[in-house]
Amino acid sequence: MKSFTYKSIASGAMVALFPFMVGCSVFSGNSSVSNDPVVAAQQREIQELKRQVEEAERYTDEAEEREKAAKDRLKAAEHELKALESRAERQSNY
């Protein structure tokens, strides 16, 4: 359930920030820091937001991997339980 939360946060951030990032990249023309303090501050903010999106994507990927590992452990535990129940049933029949 937690991975769904990470996914929704990452997806929401991407949806909210994508138009802003694309619009700024189209209008800025270059990625170098400007001499204008307002433009430079905006460029730094854009870089920080991009970093946050990349971090959110990384968290999403990590959460998906943890979820997959947990599901695999659950399946293994269920399989082991089934084997133990079968063994106990066979022993009680003797």
Contacts in CASP RR format, 6 or more apart in sequence:
PFRMAT RR
TARGET T0000
AUTHOR 0000-0000-0000
METHOD contacts of the structure
MODEL  1
MKSFTYKSIASGAMVALFPFMVGCSVFSGNSSVSNDPVVAAQQREIQELK
RQVEEAERYTDEAEEREKAAKDRLKAAEHELKALESRAERQSNY
2 63 0 8 1.000
3 60 0 8 1.000
3 63 0 8 1.000
3 64 0 8 1.000
3 66 0 8 1.000
3 67 0 8 1.000
6 56 0 8 1.000
6 59 0 8 1.000
6 60 0 8 1.000
6 63 0 8 1.000
7 60 0 8 1.000
7 63 0 8 1.000
7 64 0 8 1.000
9 56 0 8 1.000
10 53 0 8 1.000
10 56 0 8 1.000
10 57 0 8 1.000
10 59 0 8 1.000
10 60 0 8 1.000
13 52 0 8 1.000
13 53 0 8 1.000
13 56 0 8 1.000
14 53 0 8 1.000
14 56 0 8 1.000
14 57 0 8 1.000
17 49 0 8 1.000
17 53 0 8 1.000
20 49 0 8 1.000
21 46 0 8 1.000
21 49 0 8 1.000
21 50 0 8 1.000
21 53 0 8 1.000
24 42 0 8 1.000
24 46 0 8 1.000
25 31 0 8 1.000
25 46 0 8 1.000
28 39 0 8 1.000
28 43 0 8 1.000
31 43 0 8 1.000
33 40 0 8 1.000
33 43 0 8 1.000
33 44 0 8 1.000
34 40 0 8 1.000
34 43 0 8 1.000
END
